[in-house]
Amino acid sequence: MKNSQILIFTDLDGSLLNHNNFEFKEIKNFILNCIKNGIKIIPNTSKTKSEIQVFLDQLGQNLPFIVENGAAIHNLDLVHPKFKFKNNSLVFSRSISEILELFEKSMPIDFQKRCLFLKDMKSIEQMKILGLNKKYLPFALNRDYSMPLVFDGSKELVSEFTCLLKKIGMKLHEGGRIYNICDDCSKGKAMTTLTEKLKNEFNTNSHTIVIGDSPNDISMLNVSDQPCIIPLPNKKNLCHLKDKKIIRATQSAPQGWEEVVRVSLKKINFELEG
């Protein structure tokens, strides 16, 4: 591991942040110690740029991060100081207005009617679905590349809806609470693009630890050196993933996050100092 950079790509809600109250204070010092030891922590989440900034302010650190299910990577200079991109970001998605226009033009009306978009709901409904209070709700709704929704239909209809979206170049991502309609991007694609750029442009090898809890995390779990899954409270999640490499936490977030990181580091004989 001496010649490899350790990168932790992590989902936030339900993986690093408590599923119910979004707290992480119990592991804040551990996270800071990982950073101090040269480990790069990269949030890779369905959250918006505004939401991630709230997390970074609470952490007291500036980190590189991937937003809205792989739609864009920000703060690239914090991954490597020689990265040179406009606005220090890489964008893989069309804008939300372009996505909405294509959706309304190409999606059958029957399926459009089954989509209950959060943007069209009253704030009390939005808060209930997202588990947020009035203070943090605007950050979650300030989206650039994705449309959160509740889908009114069976699993079979969700599968059909997913196929219809794929035909028009879009994806349906399932998170811990809601669905998101996005461009043809994913957490895994964004992560792979970043690690390949590090290798090809700077000859930097990466050992990737990925931490997730929901179906929208599978694409990045599948391309990681060390996949880790955090259990959701009172819910069996991602049990169908059978890769023998997977480390499954025995605790929910945030304590489960520290648990799987410690096990992952031990497997590669990396000792944290301090």
BAKE-632038 format. One record per residue (C-alpha): x, y, z; residue in three letters. Coordinates in Angstrom, 1 decimal. Layout:
# residues N
{px:X, py:Y, pz:Z, type:ALA}
...
//
This chain:
# residues 274
{px:0.0, py:0.0, pz:0.0, type:MET}
{px:3.0, py:2.3, pz:0.2, type:LYS}
{px:2.6, py:3.4, pz:-3.4, type:ASN}
{px:-1.1, py:3.7, pz:-3.4, type:SER}
{px:-3.4, py:6.6, pz:-2.3, type:GLN}
{px:-6.3, py:5.5, pz:-0.2, type:ILE}
{px:-9.6, py:7.0, pz:-1.3, type:LEU}
{px:-12.8, py:6.5, pz:0.6, type:ILE}
{px:-15.9, py:7.2, pz:-1.6, type:PHE}
{px:-18.8, py:7.3, pz:0.8, type:THR}
{px:-22.5, py:7.8, pz:0.6, type:ASP}
{px:-23.8, py:10.2, pz:3.3, type:LEU}
{px:-27.4, py:9.6, pz:4.4, type:ASP}
{px:-27.7, py:6.2, pz:6.1, type:GLY}
{px:-24.0, py:5.4, pz:5.5, type:SER}
{px:-22.0, py:8.1, pz:7.3, type:LEU}
{px:-24.9, py:10.2, pz:8.6, type:LEU}
{px:-27.5, py:8.7, pz:11.0, type:ASN}
{px:-30.5, py:7.7, pz:8.9, type:HIS}
{px:-33.0, py:9.4, pz:11.2, type:ASN}
{px:-31.3, py:12.6, pz:12.4, type:ASN}
{px:-28.3, py:13.0, pz:9.9, type:PHE}
{px:-25.9, py:13.3, pz:12.8, type:GLU}
{px:-22.3, py:12.1, pz:12.8, type:PHE}
{px:-20.7, py:13.7, pz:15.9, type:LYS}
{px:-19.8, py:10.3, pz:17.4, type:GLU}
{px:-17.3, py:9.7, pz:14.6, type:ILE}
{px:-16.2, py:13.2, pz:13.7, type:LYS}
{px:-12.8, py:12.9, pz:15.4, type:ASN}
{px:-12.2, py:9.5, pz:13.7, type:PHE}
{px:-13.0, py:11.1, pz:10.3, type:ILE}
{px:-10.6, py:14.0, pz:11.0, type:LEU}
{px:-7.9, py:11.5, pz:12.0, type:ASN}
{px:-8.3, py:9.6, pz:8.7, type:CYS}
{px:-7.8, py:12.9, pz:6.8, type:ILE}
{px:-4.8, py:13.7, pz:9.0, type:LYS}
{px:-3.3, py:10.4, pz:8.1, type:ASN}
{px:-3.5, py:11.2, pz:4.4, type:GLY}
{px:-6.7, py:9.3, pz:3.5, type:ILE}
{px:-8.9, py:11.2, pz:1.0, type:LYS}
{px:-12.6, py:11.1, pz:1.9, type:ILE}
{px:-14.8, py:11.8, pz:-1.0, type:ILE}
{px:-18.6, py:12.0, pz:-0.4, type:PRO}
{px:-20.4, py:10.4, pz:-3.4, type:ASN}
{px:-24.1, py:11.0, pz:-2.8, type:THR}
{px:-27.5, py:11.9, pz:-4.2, type:SER}
{px:-27.3, py:15.1, pz:-2.1, type:LYS}
{px:-27.0, py:18.5, pz:-3.7, type:THR}
{px:-24.0, py:20.8, pz:-3.6, type:LYS}
{px:-25.7, py:22.9, pz:-1.0, type:SER}
{px:-26.4, py:19.9, pz:1.2, type:GLU}
{px:-22.9, py:18.7, pz:1.0, type:ILE}
{px:-21.6, py:22.2, pz:2.0, type:GLN}
{px:-23.7, py:21.9, pz:5.2, type:VAL}
{px:-21.9, py:18.6, pz:6.0, type:PHE}
{px:-18.5, py:20.1, pz:5.2, type:LEU}
{px:-19.2, py:23.1, pz:7.4, type:ASP}
{px:-20.2, py:20.7, pz:10.3, type:GLN}
{px:-17.0, py:18.7, pz:9.7, type:LEU}
{px:-14.9, py:21.8, pz:9.5, type:GLY}
{px:-13.0, py:20.5, pz:6.4, type:GLN}
{px:-13.2, py:21.1, pz:2.7, type:ASN}
{px:-13.3, py:17.9, pz:0.7, type:LEU}
{px:-13.7, py:16.8, pz:-2.9, type:PRO}
{px:-17.2, py:15.5, pz:-3.5, type:PHE}
{px:-19.6, py:14.0, pz:-6.1, type:ILE}
{px:-23.2, py:15.3, pz:-6.2, type:VAL}
{px:-26.6, py:14.1, pz:-7.3, type:GLU}
{px:-25.8, py:10.4, pz:-8.2, type:ASN}
{px:-22.6, py:11.1, pz:-10.2, type:GLY}
{px:-23.7, py:14.2, pz:-12.0, type:ALA}
{px:-20.6, py:16.3, pz:-11.2, type:ALA}
{px:-17.4, py:16.2, pz:-9.2, type:ILE}
{px:-16.3, py:19.3, pz:-7.3, type:HIS}
{px:-13.1, py:20.5, pz:-5.6, type:ASN}
{px:-10.9, py:18.5, pz:-7.9, type:LEU}
{px:-7.8, py:20.2, pz:-6.7, type:ASP}
{px:-8.2, py:18.6, pz:-3.3, type:LEU}
{px:-7.9, py:15.2, pz:-5.1, type:VAL}
{px:-4.7, py:16.3, pz:-6.9, type:HIS}
{px:-3.3, py:19.8, pz:-6.9, type:PRO}
{px:-2.4, py:19.6, pz:-10.6, type:LYS}
{px:-6.0, py:19.0, pz:-11.8, type:PHE}
{px:-7.0, py:21.9, pz:-14.1, type:LYS}
{px:-10.7, py:22.1, pz:-14.9, type:PHE}
{px:-13.1, py:25.0, pz:-15.4, type:LYS}
{px:-14.6, py:25.9, pz:-12.0, type:ASN}
{px:-12.5, py:23.1, pz:-10.5, type:ASN}
{px:-15.3, py:20.7, pz:-11.4, type:SER}
{px:-16.2, py:18.0, pz:-13.9, type:LEU}
{px:-19.9, py:17.9, pz:-15.0, type:VAL}
{px:-21.3, py:14.7, pz:-16.6, type:PHE}
{px:-25.0, py:15.7, pz:-16.7, type:SER}
{px:-27.4, py:17.8, pz:-18.7, type:ARG}
{px:-29.1, py:20.6, pz:-16.7, type:SER}
{px:-32.3, py:19.9, pz:-14.7, type:ILE}
{px:-34.3, py:22.0, pz:-17.2, type:SER}
{px:-33.1, py:19.9, pz:-20.1, type:GLU}
{px:-33.9, py:16.7, pz:-18.3, type:ILE}
{px:-37.4, py:17.9, pz:-17.4, type:LEU}
{px:-38.0, py:19.0, pz:-21.0, type:GLU}
{px:-37.0, py:15.6, pz:-22.4, type:LEU}
{px:-39.0, py:13.8, pz:-19.7, type:PHE}
{px:-42.2, py:15.7, pz:-20.5, type:GLU}
{px:-41.7, py:15.3, pz:-24.3, type:LYS}
{px:-40.8, py:11.6, pz:-24.4, type:SER}
{px:-42.3, py:9.8, pz:-21.4, type:MET}
{px:-45.8, py:8.3, pz:-21.8, type:PRO}
{px:-48.4, py:10.3, pz:-20.0, type:ILE}
{px:-49.5, py:7.3, pz:-17.9, type:ASP}
{px:-46.1, py:7.1, pz:-16.3, type:PHE}
{px:-45.8, py:10.9, pz:-16.0, type:GLN}
{px:-48.9, py:10.8, pz:-13.9, type:LYS}
{px:-47.4, py:8.2, pz:-11.6, type:ARG}
{px:-44.5, py:10.6, pz:-10.8, type:CYS}
{px:-45.1, py:12.7, pz:-7.7, type:LEU}
{px:-42.3, py:15.2, pz:-7.9, type:PHE}
{px:-41.2, py:16.8, pz:-4.6, type:LEU}
{px:-40.9, py:20.2, pz:-6.3, type:LYS}
{px:-44.7, py:20.1, pz:-6.8, type:ASP}
{px:-45.5, py:19.2, pz:-3.2, type:MET}
{px:-46.2, py:21.4, pz:-0.2, type:LYS}
{px:-43.3, py:21.9, pz:2.2, type:SER}
{px:-44.9, py:19.8, pz:4.9, type:ILE}
{px:-45.0, py:16.8, pz:2.6, type:GLU}
{px:-41.5, py:17.5, pz:1.4, type:GLN}
{px:-40.2, py:17.6, pz:5.0, type:MET}
{px:-42.0, py:14.3, pz:5.9, type:LYS}
{px:-40.6, py:12.4, pz:2.9, type:ILE}
{px:-37.1, py:13.7, pz:3.2, type:LEU}
{px:-37.0, py:13.6, pz:7.0, type:GLY}
{px:-35.8, py:17.3, pz:7.1, type:LEU}
{px:-36.8, py:20.4, pz:8.9, type:ASN}
{px:-37.6, py:23.8, pz:7.4, type:LYS}
{px:-34.0, py:25.0, pz:7.9, type:LYS}
{px:-32.4, py:22.2, pz:5.7, type:TYR}
{px:-35.3, py:21.6, pz:3.2, type:LEU}
{px:-34.2, py:24.4, pz:0.8, type:PRO}
{px:-30.7, py:22.8, pz:0.5, type:PHE}
{px:-32.2, py:19.5, pz:-0.6, type:ALA}
{px:-34.5, py:21.1, pz:-3.2, type:LEU}
{px:-31.8, py:23.2, pz:-4.7, type:ASN}
{px:-31.0, py:20.7, pz:-7.4, type:ARG}
{px:-29.0, py:21.2, pz:-10.6, type:ASP}
{px:-29.1, py:17.8, pz:-12.2, type:TYR}
{px:-31.9, py:15.5, pz:-10.8, type:SER}
{px:-35.6, py:15.4, pz:-10.0, type:MET}
{px:-36.6, py:13.6, pz:-6.7, type:PRO}
{px:-40.0, py:11.9, pz:-6.7, type:LEU}
{px:-42.2, py:9.4, pz:-5.2, type:VAL}
{px:-43.4, py:6.8, pz:-7.7, type:PHE}
{px:-47.0, py:5.6, pz:-7.5, type:ASP}
{px:-46.8, py:2.0, pz:-8.7, type:GLY}
{px:-45.7, py:-1.6, pz:-8.2, type:SER}
{px:-42.2, py:-2.9, pz:-8.5, type:LYS}
{px:-43.1, py:-4.2, pz:-11.9, type:GLU}
{px:-44.1, py:-0.7, pz:-13.0, type:LEU}
{px:-40.9, py:0.7, pz:-11.5, type:VAL}
{px:-38.9, py:-1.8, pz:-13.7, type:SER}
{px:-40.9, py:-0.8, pz:-16.8, type:GLU}
{px:-40.4, py:2.9, pz:-15.9, type:PHE}
{px:-36.7, py:2.3, pz:-15.5, type:THR}
{px:-36.6, py:0.8, pz:-19.0, type:CYS}
{px:-38.5, py:3.7, pz:-20.5, type:LEU}
{px:-36.1, py:6.2, pz:-19.0, type:LEU}
{px:-33.1, py:4.2, pz:-20.3, type:LYS}
{px:-34.5, py:4.4, pz:-23.8, type:LYS}
{px:-34.4, py:8.2, pz:-23.6, type:ILE}
{px:-31.0, py:8.3, pz:-22.1, type:GLY}
{px:-31.9, py:8.8, pz:-18.5, type:MET}
{px:-31.8, py:6.8, pz:-15.2, type:LYS}
{px:-33.9, py:6.1, pz:-12.2, type:LEU}
{px:-31.9, py:6.0, pz:-9.0, type:HIS}
{px:-33.4, py:4.5, pz:-5.8, type:GLU}
{px:-32.1, py:6.0, pz:-2.6, type:GLY}
{px:-33.0, py:5.3, pz:1.0, type:GLY}
{px:-36.1, py:7.5, pz:1.0, type:ARG}
{px:-37.0, py:8.5, pz:-2.6, type:ILE}
{px:-36.3, py:8.0, pz:-6.3, type:TYR}
{px:-34.4, py:10.4, pz:-8.5, type:ASN}
{px:-34.6, py:10.8, pz:-12.2, type:ILE}
{px:-31.2, py:11.7, pz:-13.5, type:CYS}
{px:-29.1, py:11.9, pz:-16.7, type:ASP}
{px:-27.2, py:8.8, pz:-17.8, type:ASP}
{px:-24.7, py:9.0, pz:-15.0, type:CYS}
{px:-24.0, py:7.1, pz:-11.8, type:SER}
{px:-21.9, py:7.2, pz:-8.7, type:LYS}
{px:-19.8, py:4.4, pz:-10.1, type:GLY}
{px:-19.1, py:6.1, pz:-13.4, type:LYS}
{px:-18.0, py:9.4, pz:-11.7, type:ALA}
{px:-15.8, py:7.5, pz:-9.3, type:MET}
{px:-14.2, py:5.4, pz:-12.1, type:THR}
{px:-13.6, py:8.6, pz:-14.2, type:THR}
{px:-11.7, py:10.2, pz:-11.2, type:LEU}
{px:-9.5, py:7.2, pz:-10.4, type:THR}
{px:-8.7, py:6.6, pz:-14.1, type:GLU}
{px:-7.7, py:10.3, pz:-14.5, type:LYS}
{px:-5.4, py:10.0, pz:-11.4, type:LEU}
{px:-3.7, py:6.9, pz:-12.9, type:LYS}
{px:-3.5, py:8.1, pz:-16.5, type:ASN}
{px:-2.5, py:11.8, pz:-15.9, type:GLU}
{px:-0.4, py:11.5, pz:-12.7, type:PHE}
{px:0.5, py:7.8, pz:-12.5, type:ASN}
{px:-1.2, py:7.7, pz:-9.1, type:THR}
{px:-2.6, py:4.3, pz:-8.1, type:ASN}
{px:-5.7, py:4.3, pz:-5.8, type:SER}
{px:-7.0, py:1.8, pz:-3.3, type:HIS}
{px:-10.7, py:2.5, pz:-3.1, type:THR}
{px:-12.9, py:1.9, pz:-0.1, type:ILE}
{px:-16.6, py:2.4, pz:-0.9, type:VAL}
{px:-19.3, py:2.7, pz:1.7, type:ILE}
{px:-23.0, py:2.6, pz:0.9, type:GLY}
{px:-26.4, py:1.5, pz:2.0, type:ASP}
{px:-28.9, py:1.8, pz:-0.9, type:SER}
{px:-29.5, py:0.6, pz:-4.5, type:PRO}
{px:-28.0, py:3.9, pz:-5.9, type:ASN}
{px:-24.7, py:2.9, pz:-4.2, type:ASP}
{px:-24.4, py:-0.4, pz:-6.1, type:ILE}
{px:-22.6, py:1.1, pz:-9.1, type:SER}
{px:-19.8, py:2.4, pz:-7.0, type:MET}
{px:-19.7, py:-0.7, pz:-4.7, type:LEU}
{px:-19.2, py:-2.8, pz:-7.8, type:ASN}
{px:-16.1, py:-0.9, pz:-9.0, type:VAL}
{px:-14.4, py:-0.6, pz:-5.6, type:SER}
{px:-11.4, py:-2.5, pz:-4.2, type:ASP}
{px:-13.2, py:-2.8, pz:-0.9, type:GLN}
{px:-17.0, py:-2.5, pz:-0.8, type:PRO}
{px:-18.7, py:-1.9, pz:2.5, type:CYS}
{px:-22.4, py:-1.9, pz:3.4, type:ILE}
{px:-24.0, py:-0.2, pz:6.3, type:ILE}
{px:-27.3, py:-1.6, pz:7.6, type:PRO}
{px:-30.3, py:0.6, pz:7.7, type:LEU}
{px:-32.4, py:0.7, pz:11.0, type:PRO}
{px:-35.1, py:-2.0, pz:11.0, type:ASN}
{px:-34.6, py:-2.8, pz:7.3, type:LYS}
{px:-32.7, py:-5.4, pz:5.3, type:LYS}
{px:-30.8, py:-3.6, pz:2.6, type:ASN}
{px:-28.6, py:-4.8, pz:-0.3, type:LEU}
{px:-28.8, py:-8.4, pz:1.0, type:CYS}
{px:-28.8, py:-9.7, pz:-2.6, type:HIS}
{px:-25.2, py:-8.5, pz:-3.1, type:LEU}
{px:-23.1, py:-11.6, pz:-2.5, type:LYS}
{px:-19.5, py:-10.5, pz:-3.3, type:ASP}
{px:-17.3, py:-12.2, pz:-0.8, type:LYS}
{px:-15.2, py:-9.0, pz:-0.5, type:LYS}
{px:-18.0, py:-7.1, pz:1.0, type:ILE}
{px:-17.6, py:-5.9, pz:4.6, type:ILE}
{px:-21.0, py:-5.5, pz:6.3, type:ARG}
{px:-21.2, py:-3.3, pz:9.4, type:ALA}
{px:-22.9, py:-4.7, pz:12.5, type:THR}
{px:-24.1, py:-1.2, pz:13.4, type:GLN}
{px:-26.0, py:1.5, pz:11.6, type:SER}
{px:-24.6, py:4.9, pz:10.8, type:ALA}
{px:-22.6, py:6.7, pz:12.0, type:PRO}
{px:-20.9, py:4.1, pz:14.1, type:GLN}
{px:-21.1, py:1.5, pz:11.4, type:GLY}
{px:-19.1, py:3.8, pz:9.1, type:TRP}
{px:-16.1, py:3.9, pz:11.5, type:GLU}
{px:-16.4, py:0.1, pz:12.0, type:GLU}
{px:-16.1, py:-0.7, pz:8.3, type:VAL}
{px:-13.3, py:1.8, pz:7.7, type:VAL}
{px:-11.3, py:0.3, pz:10.6, type:ARG}
{px:-11.8, py:-3.2, pz:9.2, type:VAL}
{px:-10.9, py:-2.1, pz:5.7, type:SER}
{px:-7.7, py:-0.4, pz:6.8, type:LEU}
{px:-6.7, py:-3.4, pz:8.9, type:LYS}
{px:-7.1, py:-5.7, pz:5.8, type:LYS}
{px:-4.4, py:-3.6, pz:4.0, type:ILE}
{px:-2.2, py:-3.3, pz:7.1, type:ASN}
{px:-2.7, py:0.5, pz:7.3, type:PHE}
{px:-2.3, py:1.8, pz:10.8, type:GLU}
{px:-3.8, py:5.2, pz:11.8, type:LEU}
{px:-1.5, py:7.4, pz:13.8, type:GLU}
{px:-2.9, py:9.7, pz:16.5, type:GLY}
//
